[in-house]
Amino acid sequence: MSTLSDLLAEHTDLPGDAVDHLQRVVGEWQLLADLSFADVLLWVPTDVGADSEPGTDLVCVAQCRPTTAPTVFAEDAVGWQVSAVRHPHVRQALTEWRIVRLPDDPHDAEVPVRREAIPVRCNGDVIAVLSRDTNPAQQRQSSPLEVAYLDCAAELCQMISEGTFPTPEEHGEILSSPRAGDGFIRLDPDGTVVYASPNALSAYHRMGLTTTTLKGGDLASVTRTLVTDPFDAQDVATDIREALAGKAGKRMEVEARGAIVLLRTLVLRPGGQPAGAVVLIRDVTEVKRRDRALLSKDATIREIHHRVKNNLQTVAALLRLQARRTQHEEARQALTESVRRVTSIALVHDILSMSVDEEVNLDELVDRLVPIMADVAVVNSAVQMRRVGSFGVFPAERATPLVMVLTELVQNAFEHGYESGQSGTVTLRATRSARWLDVVIHDDGAGLPVDFSLEKSDSLGLQIVRTLVSAELGGTLGIRPAPGGGTDAELRVPLGRRAPARI
């Protein structure tokens, strides 16, 4: 199964921040599809046609169907190429950087009658296009619910085209947030409820609301009186009011009268002007009861990682003691290097023991490894080390070999780039795109020997690095003189579909 990351890596070479933004958009678009009563497709410009004009080659890399209306596309649209006949608005939105709506054509039976394309803006540039396609044969009556949904969808689309939605702050909250159908409340800029869906009203009744309607009330004040915990009550009221003021809302779980609900607030500021906010609410009382049965399993997995980390630290401590007792210099150095390697693996398990999933934030891990690597290289204590750029998040099975490769290359720079007591700087520079993670370990030291060859080197550290890079990471490695002096170790690791399966 191809994920969005796989398809972006296959068809584009977008920078890392653009990929992250598209991930955030896709994380939010079930809400957009439900509010729009429409299928939503994500189109990205492909770099396959490098000689063609910008915007002429686009491919669909993701598809979302609404839960509130029949789908337009029974078939899978992922992989479709943009068509001048069926998708002229998609190309126009990309090239003109504006929302494009095609006029309804009741005589066109092969394509949706209501079609719209929204440019996706990131850091001032349009990086992709969302298309909204509505089934004209199943149009709903203009009920208050539909009007509220469509008004909100239009404002969110405008914010997407302006690059103000979704925000990085909201990304961590969307995976388990309520959907529009769970409960939808629309607030005006003053915080007054102008519409509450029947499901939202039912959720508030379970929380203890005694009135028959929420409309016309101050939602922050009403919610505050219902929530059991006074601190949670204050936090919910504050979050709603801050969203009205333009601050990114949060996902909150609160308890009221024995019911447990999820609340999420969305800021609405199309064109930079305050238009109120949306509150999504879901009753999760029964879900939380089932979740408690899974907590023990998650805790067991984290405990296993914790014990593995402790065992590795014990091994490292024993090797360190043995190194101190050893009189033979070569043996002492080999034991010291083993301590560093075992410690690197232990740090991966330490982070996994505190994580809720099997993914590792490499930036955090590398920053924790920096002082350890500097301490091991005591002979070059005057050499500094710094990290530039972001590695991002890696699955655990690939993070371990990557961390070992980085520690070996950094240690190699410390040991062979500088004389004892010589000052300098080792720079760890990371650049991440949709397809690749590129890492350069640069030192401003003495440089490489004239006859150096990575393939012919008999260094154990470099042999380990070559094996891990080719067999575990499926990447490439080069070590060459740096422009201006020193040495560059250049590592390229494929991401997405290009990542190799482990053997």
C-alpha positions in Angstrom: 0.0 0.0 0.0 1.4 3.4 -1.0 1.3 6.1 1.6 1.2 9.8 0.9 4.9 10.0 1.7 5.6 7.2 -0.8 3.7 8.9 -3.6 5.2 12.3 -2.9 8.7 10.7 -3.0 7.8 8.9 -6.3 6.3 11.9 -8.2 7.9 15.1 -6.7 11.0 16.4 -5.0 9.3 18.9 -2.7 11.3 20.3 0.3 10.7 18.9 3.7 8.5 21.8 5.0 6.2 21.5 2.0 5.8 17.7 2.6 5.0 18.4 6.2 2.4 20.9 5.2 0.7 18.5 2.8 0.7 15.9 5.6 -1.1 18.4 7.8 -3.6 19.2 5.0 -4.4 15.5 4.5 -4.8 15.1 8.2 -7.5 17.7 8.2 -9.3 16.9 4.9 -11.8 14.4 6.2 -13.3 17.3 8.0 -13.2 19.4 4.8 -14.8 16.6 2.7 -17.6 16.1 5.3 -18.4 19.8 5.5 -18.3 20.2 1.7 -20.4 17.0 1.0 -17.8 16.4 -1.6 -14.9 14.2 -2.7 -11.5 15.9 -2.1 -8.5 15.0 -4.2 -4.9 16.2 -3.7 -3.0 17.0 -6.9 0.8 17.8 -6.9 3.0 19.0 -9.8 5.3 16.1 -10.9 8.9 16.5 -11.8 8.6 13.7 -14.4 8.0 16.2 -17.2 11.0 18.4 -16.5 10.9 19.9 -20.0 7.2 20.8 -19.9 5.8 24.1 -18.8 5.1 24.6 -15.0 1.7 23.3 -14.0 1.1 21.1 -17.1 1.9 17.8 -15.3 -0.1 17.1 -12.2 -0.9 13.8 -10.5 -3.4 12.8 -7.9 -1.6 11.4 -4.8 -4.5 11.2 -2.3 -8.2 10.9 -2.2 -10.9 11.5 0.5 -14.5 10.6 0.3 -17.2 12.3 2.4 -19.1 10.4 5.1 -22.0 12.9 4.8 -22.9 12.4 1.1 -22.5 9.8 -1.7 -19.1 9.7 -3.3 -18.5 11.1 -6.8 -15.7 8.6 -7.6 -16.4 5.0 -7.0 -13.0 4.1 -8.5 -9.7 5.0 -7.0 -8.5 8.3 -8.3 -4.9 8.1 -6.9 -2.5 8.0 -9.8 -4.7 10.0 -12.2 -3.0 12.5 -14.4 -4.6 15.9 -14.8 -6.8 16.1 -17.8 -7.5 19.3 -19.9 -11.1 18.0 -20.3 -12.0 16.8 -16.8 -9.6 18.9 -14.7 -9.0 22.3 -16.3 -9.7 24.0 -13.1 -6.9 22.1 -11.3 -4.3 23.4 -13.7 -5.7 26.9 -13.6 -5.7 27.0 -9.8 -2.0 26.0 -9.8 -0.9 28.5 -12.3 -3.1 31.4 -11.3 -2.8 30.9 -7.5 -6.5 31.3 -6.8 -9.6 29.3 -6.1 -11.3 28.3 -9.4 -14.9 27.2 -9.6 -16.3 25.8 -12.9 -19.9 26.7 -13.8 -22.5 24.0 -13.4 -23.1 22.0 -16.5 -26.2 19.8 -16.2 -25.6 18.2 -19.6 -22.2 16.8 -18.6 -22.8 13.2 -17.4 -19.3 12.0 -17.2 -17.8 14.4 -14.7 -19.2 16.1 -11.5 -21.3 19.1 -12.2 -20.0 21.1 -9.2 -16.2 21.3 -9.4 -13.8 23.5 -7.6 -10.0 23.7 -7.2 -8.2 25.3 -4.2 -4.4 26.1 -4.4 -2.5 24.8 -1.4 -0.1 27.5 -0.2 3.0 27.0 1.9 5.6 29.7 2.8 4.1 32.0 0.2 4.3 29.4 -2.7 1.5 27.2 -4.2 2.8 23.6 -3.8 -0.3 21.6 -4.7 -4.1 21.8 -5.5 -7.1 20.4 -3.7 -10.2 19.7 -5.9 -13.7 19.4 -4.5 -16.2 17.4 -6.5 -19.8 17.2 -5.5 -22.4 14.6 -6.7 -25.1 16.8 -8.3 -27.7 14.0 -8.3 -27.7 13.8 -4.5 -28.0 17.5 -3.6 -29.4 18.0 -0.1 -32.1 20.6 0.7 -30.8 23.8 2.2 -31.2 22.8 5.8 -29.6 24.8 8.6 -27.0 22.0 9.0 -26.0 22.1 5.4 -25.8 25.9 5.3 -23.5 25.8 8.4 -21.4 23.1 7.0 -20.9 24.7 3.6 -20.2 28.1 5.0 -17.5 26.7 7.2 -16.0 24.6 4.4 -15.8 27.7 2.2 -13.9 29.6 4.9 -11.5 26.7 5.5 -10.8 26.5 1.7 -10.0 30.1 1.6 -7.6 29.7 4.5 -5.9 26.8 2.8 -5.4 28.9 -0.3 -3.9 31.6 1.8 -1.6 29.2 3.7 -3.1 29.9 7.1 -4.7 26.5 7.6 -3.8 24.0 8.9 -1.0 25.3 11.2 1.8 23.2 12.6 0.4 23.7 16.1 -2.8 21.9 15.1 -1.2 18.8 13.4 -0.5 16.9 16.6 -4.2 17.1 17.6 -6.0 16.0 14.5 -5.4 12.2 14.5 -8.1 11.5 17.1 -10.1 14.7 17.0 -13.9 14.7 16.5 -15.5 14.7 13.0 -18.1 17.1 11.8 -20.8 14.4 12.1 -19.9 13.7 15.7 -21.0 17.2 16.7 -20.7 20.6 15.1 -21.1 24.0 16.7 -20.6 27.3 14.9 -19.7 30.5 16.9 -19.8 34.1 15.8 -16.8 36.4 16.5 -18.2 37.1 19.9 -18.4 33.5 20.9 -22.2 33.2 20.6 -23.6 29.9 19.2 -25.2 30.5 15.9 -25.7 26.8 15.1 -25.4 23.5 16.9 -26.0 20.2 15.2 -28.3 17.7 16.8 -25.4 15.4 17.7 -23.6 18.3 19.4 -26.7 19.2 21.4 -27.0 15.5 22.4 -23.4 15.5 23.6 -24.1 18.6 25.7 -27.2 17.0 27.2 -25.1 14.0 28.3 -22.7 16.5 29.9 -25.6 17.8 32.0 -27.1 20.6 29.8 -30.8 21.2 30.9 -31.9 23.6 28.2 -33.2 22.5 24.9 -30.9 24.5 22.7 -27.4 26.0 22.7 -28.2 28.6 20.1 -27.7 32.2 21.3 -25.7 31.2 24.3 -22.0 31.9 25.2 -20.4 28.5 24.6 -17.4 29.2 26.7 -19.5 30.1 29.7 -22.0 27.2 29.2 -19.2 24.6 28.9 -17.4 25.9 31.9 -20.4 25.4 34.1 -20.8 21.7 33.0 -17.2 20.4 33.2 -16.5 18.6 36.4 -12.9 19.5 37.0 -12.5 23.3 37.6 -9.1 23.4 36.0 -10.4 21.6 32.9 -13.4 23.9 32.8 -11.1 27.0 32.9 -8.9 25.5 30.2 -11.8 24.8 27.8 -13.3 28.2 28.3 -9.9 29.8 27.7 -9.3 27.7 24.6 -12.6 28.8 23.0 -12.0 32.5 23.8 -8.4 32.3 22.5 -9.6 30.7 19.3 -12.0 33.6 18.8 -9.0 35.9 19.1 -7.0 34.0 16.4 -4.9 31.5 18.4 -4.8 27.9 17.2 -7.3 25.8 19.0 -6.5 22.5 20.9 -8.0 19.1 21.3 -9.2 18.6 24.8 -10.7 15.7 26.7 -13.0 16.6 29.6 -15.4 14.8 31.9 -18.8 16.2 32.8 -21.4 14.4 34.9 -19.8 11.0 34.2 -19.6 11.6 30.4 -16.3 11.9 28.6 -16.1 14.1 25.5 -13.5 15.3 23.1 -13.6 19.0 22.2 -11.7 20.7 19.4 -11.7 24.3 18.5 -10.9 25.6 14.9 -10.1 29.2 14.2 -11.9 30.8 11.2 -10.0 33.8 9.8 -10.5 33.9 6.0 -8.7 36.8 4.5 -7.1 37.5 7.8 -10.5 38.7 9.2 -12.1 37.1 12.3 -15.1 35.0 11.3 -15.7 33.2 14.6 -14.8 29.6 15.3 -16.0 26.0 15.0 -16.2 23.6 17.9 -16.3 19.9 17.2 -17.5 17.6 20.0 -17.6 13.8 20.3 -19.0 11.7 23.1 -16.2 9.1 23.8 -17.5 7.6 27.1 -17.7 4.1 25.7 -14.6 4.4 23.7 -12.5 5.4 26.7 -13.7 2.3 28.6 -12.4 0.1 25.8 -9.2 2.1 25.6 -8.3 1.3 29.2 -7.9 -2.4 28.1 -5.2 -1.3 25.7 -3.2 0.9 28.1 -1.6 -2.1 29.8 -0.3 -3.4 26.4 1.2 0.0 25.5 2.8 0.2 29.0 4.2 -3.3 28.5 5.9 -2.4 25.2 7.4 0.8 26.7 8.6 -1.2 29.7 10.3 -3.7 27.4 12.2 -0.8 25.7 13.1 0.6 29.1 14.5 -2.7 30.2 16.5 -3.2 27.0 17.9 0.3 27.5 18.9 -0.5 31.1 20.5 -3.8 30.0 22.5 -2.0 27.3 23.6 0.7 29.7 24.8 -2.1 32.1 26.8 -3.6 29.2 28.3 -0.2 28.4 29.2 0.3 32.0 31.0 -3.1 32.2 32.9 -2.4 29.0 33.9 1.0 30.4 35.2 -0.7 33.6 37.1 -3.2 31.5 38.6 -0.4 29.4 39.9 1.3 32.5 41.6 -1.9 33.7 43.2 -2.7 30.3 46.8 -1.8 29.9 47.0 -2.4 26.2 46.2 0.9 24.4 44.7 -0.8 21.3 42.4 -2.9 23.4 41.4 0.1 25.5 40.5 2.0 22.4 38.4 -0.8 21.0 36.5 -1.1 24.3 35.9 2.6 24.3 34.4 2.5 20.8 32.2 -0.4 21.8 30.9 1.7 24.7 29.9 4.5 22.3 28.2 2.1 19.9 26.2 0.4 22.7 25.3 3.7 24.2 23.9 5.0 20.9 21.6 2.0 20.6 20.5 2.4 24.3 19.5 6.0 23.6 17.1 4.8 20.8 15.4 2.4 23.2 15.3 5.2 25.9 13.3 7.4 23.5 11.1 4.5 22.5 10.3 3.8 26.1 8.8 7.3 26.4 7.0 7.2 23.1 3.5 6.1 22.3 4.5 4.8 18.9 7.5 3.1 17.2 9.0 6.3 15.8 12.0 8.3 16.9 12.6 12.0 16.7 16.1 12.0 15.3 16.7 15.7 16.1 16.2 15.0 19.8 18.3 11.8 19.7 21.2 13.5 17.9 21.2 16.4 20.3 21.5 14.0 23.2 24.3 12.1 21.5 26.4 15.2 20.9 27.8 15.6 24.4 28.4 11.8 24.6 30.4 11.8 21.4 32.4 14.9 22.5 33.2 13.3 25.9 34.5 10.1 24.2 36.8 12.1 22.0 38.6 13.6 25.1 41.9 13.9 23.1 40.2 16.6 21.0 38.2 18.3 23.7 38.7 21.7 22.0 36.7 20.5 19.0 33.1 21.7 19.0 30.1 20.1 17.4 26.8 21.5 16.1 23.7 20.4 14.2 22.2 22.3 11.3 18.8 21.5 9.8 16.3 18.8 10.8 16.4 15.0 10.5 12.7 14.6 11.2 11.0 11.4 12.5 12.1 7.9 11.6 10.7 4.5 12.3 12.6 2.7 15.0 13.9 -0.1 12.8 15.6 2.5 10.6 16.6 4.9 13.3 18.9 2.5 15.0 21.3 1.9 12.0 21.1 5.6 11.0 22.2 6.7 14.5 25.0 4.2 14.5 26.2 5.5 11.1 26.1 9.1 12.3 28.0 8.4 15.5 30.7 6.5 13.6 31.2 9.3 11.1 31.2 12.0 13.7 33.7 10.0 15.8 35.8 9.5 12.7 35.9 13.2 12.2 36.9 13.8 15.8 39.7 11.2 15.8 41.2 11.7 12.3 40.5 15.3 11.4 42.3 17.0 14.3 45.6 16.8 16.1 45.5 16.5 19.9 44.4 19.7 21.5 43.6 21.3 18.1 40.4 23.4 18.0 37.8 23.2 15.3 34.1 22.5 14.5 32.4 19.4 13.3 29.0 20.3 11.6 26.2 17.8 11.2 24.0 19.3 8.4 20.7 17.6 7.5 18.4 18.4 4.6 15.1 16.5 4.2 12.9 16.4 1.1 10.0 14.2 0.0 12.5 11.6 -1.4 15.7 11.9 0.5 17.4 12.6 3.8 20.8 14.2 2.9 23.3 14.4 5.7 26.8 16.0 5.5 29.3 15.6 8.4 31.8 18.4 7.8 35.0 19.0 9.7 37.5 21.8 9.2 40.4 19.7 10.1 43.5 18.4 8.3 41.6 16.7 5.5 42.0 13.2 4.0 45.2 11.4 3.2 46.3 11.5 -0.4 45.7 7.8 -0.9 42.5 7.5 1.0 39.8 5.2 -0.5 36.5 4.5 1.3 36.1 1.1 -0.4 39.6 0.0 0.5 39.7 1.3 4.0 40.3 -1.4 6.7 38.9 0.8 9.5 36.3 -1.2 11.5 34.2 1.9 12.0 34.0 2.6 8.2 33.3 -1.1 7.5 30.4 -0.9 9.9 29.2 2.2 8.3 29.4 0.8 4.7 27.4 -2.3 5.8 24.7 -0.4 7.6 24.3 2.2 4.8 24.0 -0.4 2.0 22.2 -3.2 3.8 20.0 -1.5 6.3 19.3 2.0 4.9 19.6 1.4 1.2 21.6 4.6 0.9 24.9 5.9 -0.4 27.9 7.3 1.3 30.9 9.3 0.0 33.9 10.8 1.9 35.8 13.5 0.0 37.8 16.7 0.6 35.6 19.6 1.5 35.8 22.9 -0.6 38.0 25.3 1.4 39.6 22.5 3.5 38.6 19.7 5.8 36.5 16.7 5.0 32.9 16.1 4.0 31.2 12.7 4.7 28.0 12.8 2.5 25.2 10.4 3.4 22.0 10.0 1.3 19.2 7.9 2.7 16.0 7.3 0.6 12.6 8.0 2.1 9.1 6.8 1.3 8.8 4.0 -1.3 12.5 4.1 -2.0 13.2 2.8 1.5 14.3 -0.8 1.2 12.5 -3.7 2.9 14.6 -5.3 5.6 15.9 -8.7 4.8 
